[in-house]
Amino acid sequence: MSLPWMRFYPAETLADEHFSGWTCEERGAWFTLLLLCWREGSIPADQTSLGRLLHLDGGDLRRVWS
């Protein structure tokens, strides 16, 4: 079981070149998966399950995942 909170560094995240280059949708997907991984301990490896978690169909998930 994970802690009820997690340490997060907003300034470092915003300064990260990868994060700053992502679209808003990509950032939202990343953050959602980060939160789910924190709560569950892992995220699924298969794209179908990830798409369900993010409420994205196959084409949208491929676009965001790239």
N, C-alpha and C positions, 0 to 999 in steps of 0.2 A: 504494500500500500504506500502511496506517495504522501508526502507532506501536504497539508491543506493550502500551502502557498508555494510559490517558486520565486527565486531571485531573478530579476530581469533588469538589464541595463539599457534603458531606452537610448541614451546618448551614443553608446557604442553600436547599437543596432542601426540607428539612423545614419551613423558615419560609415558603416560597412558598405564597400563598393558594390558588392553583390546585391544587397538589400536595396540600396538606393537606385539600382538599375532595373529593378523589377516593377511590373505594373501593379496597380492597386489590387487587382484580382490575384496576382501571384503572391503578393504580400499577405493577403487575407488567407489564401490557401495554406501558405507556410505557417502562419500564426495559428490557424485552426488545427493543423496537424501537430504543431508543437504542443498545444494545449491538450489535445487528445492523447498524445504520447505521454505527457506528464501524468494525466489521470489514469490511463490504462497500462502504462509501462512499455508500450510499443504501439506501432501502427502496422496495418497489414502491408504485405509486400506486393500484393497483386493490385493492378490498376482498377479493376472492377470494384473491389471493396473500397479503395481510396476514393473513387468517383462517387460512390454512395455516401461516404462520410462527408464529402465536400458538396454534395448535391450538384454534381457536374456530370453530363453525359460523356460518352467516350471521346468525341471530338473536342469538346471544351477542356476535358481533363488533359488530353495530349498537348493542347496548346499551352495550358497553364504549367504543365509538368516540364515542358522543354526549357 
